Each structure stands twice: as C-alpha cells, then as structure tokens.
Amino acid sequence: MKTMKVSLDLVSTPPPQIESRTGKYDVGDWVRITMRRQPFRKGYLGDWSEEIFEIALRLPTVPVTYELKDLACEVIKDKFYESEIQNVLKSDDKRFDVDSPEDKKT
C-alpha cells in the first residue's frame, strides 16, 4: 500500500517550472565585455574593454547567452554570458582615450 501512495504522489505532482529564458539585456543594447587577464600580472588595466559592442542576438540557452557585433556590424564569433557583459550608454560625441606624446615622459 505504501508504494502505491508514493507512486500516486509522483504522478500527481506537477513538473518543476523551467527558469524563464528572458535575459537582462535586450537586442540592440550597447555593452562592453570583460577582458581576460593573466593572474598576478603587474600593473593595472581596467577589467572591461574600451570597445563598445551591440547585442545582435539573445540565445534561449540556460543560462542566457548573447551574440555581439561590433560598430562595423561584424558579428563576434564568441557567445557571452550576462556576467561577461556590462550595459553602457553610447553617445555619438564620445571621445576615446588616445596616448599623446606630451603625456609620456622622455
């Protein structure tokens, strides 16, 4: 009798809910990606890329992954998780950092 009750409980319980596959970012959002660094390397550089990318496609994987394209509309071959990208505001008047000869000591 006890095995019959256990089997009925298994049949009558609903299946577990599958995690929603909506992501944190939308197609068309502007993002930066993380820079992979070697551990224990001397010096300091930021953890995020200077280059800005656009989200081209949100893939319905678990966890959600994203396909990116650069400003020249070339698709990046890697796929990225939410933790590897950061949302940024893109403005047309953004000036990029350039090393000028006056900044360097001779």
N, C-alpha and C positions, 0 to 999 in steps of 0.2 A: 503494500500500500504506500509506503513512504517513497519508493522510487517513482510511482505513478504521479504523486503530487509534485515531485521535483521536475519531472518531465513536462507536466502541465504548466508549471511556473515558467519554465524556459520557453515554451511555445507562446504563452500569453504575454510575455514582456516585449515591449516594442524595441526595435533595433536602436542602438545608440545614435544620437544625432551626429551627423558629419559636420565638421567645422566649416563655417562659411568661407567661401573662397574669394571674398571681396578683399581687396588689398588696401593698404594705407594710402597708396598713390594712384592717381588716375593717368590714363593715356593722355599725353600732351604736357604733363608736368615736367618742370626743369629740375634736374638733380645733379649732384656731384657723387663720385664714387670714392670708396676708401682706397688708400694707397697701401699696397703690401710692402712692408719694410722688413729688413733683416733684423732679428733681435740683437740687442746690445750694440747697435751701431752708434758711433759717436755723432754728435751734432743734433740739431733739431730741424725738422721739416714738419709741416702740418700733416695730419692724418688723412685729409681729404684732397682730392685732385683740384687743380686750378681750372681744368677744362669743365665746361658745362655740357650735359647731355640731356636729351629729351626722351621720355618714355615712349617707345614705339608700340609696345605690346605688353599686356599683362597676361601671363600664362596661368591657367587654372590648376596649378600644382599645389601640393600640400608640403611645406608652406608655399605661399605665393611667390613666384619669381617674375622678373621683369626683363624685357629685351629693350636695349637702349640704342639710340642713334645719336651721332654727333651733330655739330652745327652744319656740317656739309651733307647731312642726310645720309651718311653711310652707317649701316647697321653694325653694331659691335657684336662680335661672334660669341662673347660670353653672355651668360644669363646671371642676374644678380638677385640676391635675397633682399628683403626690406632692411635688414640690419647693415647691408653694404652700401646703401644709398642714402643721401640726405637731400631733402627738399630745399631749393633755393629760389629766390626771386630774381628773374632775369630782366635786366633793363638794357635798353639799347645804348644808353650813354655810359655803360660800364667801361672803365679803363682798366687794362690789365697791367700787372706789375712787370716792369722791364728793368733789368740791371743797366744803369747808366755808368759811363766811365768815371763820372765825378764821384759816384758813391764808393768806388774802390780805392783803397789806399795803395800808393805806389812805393 
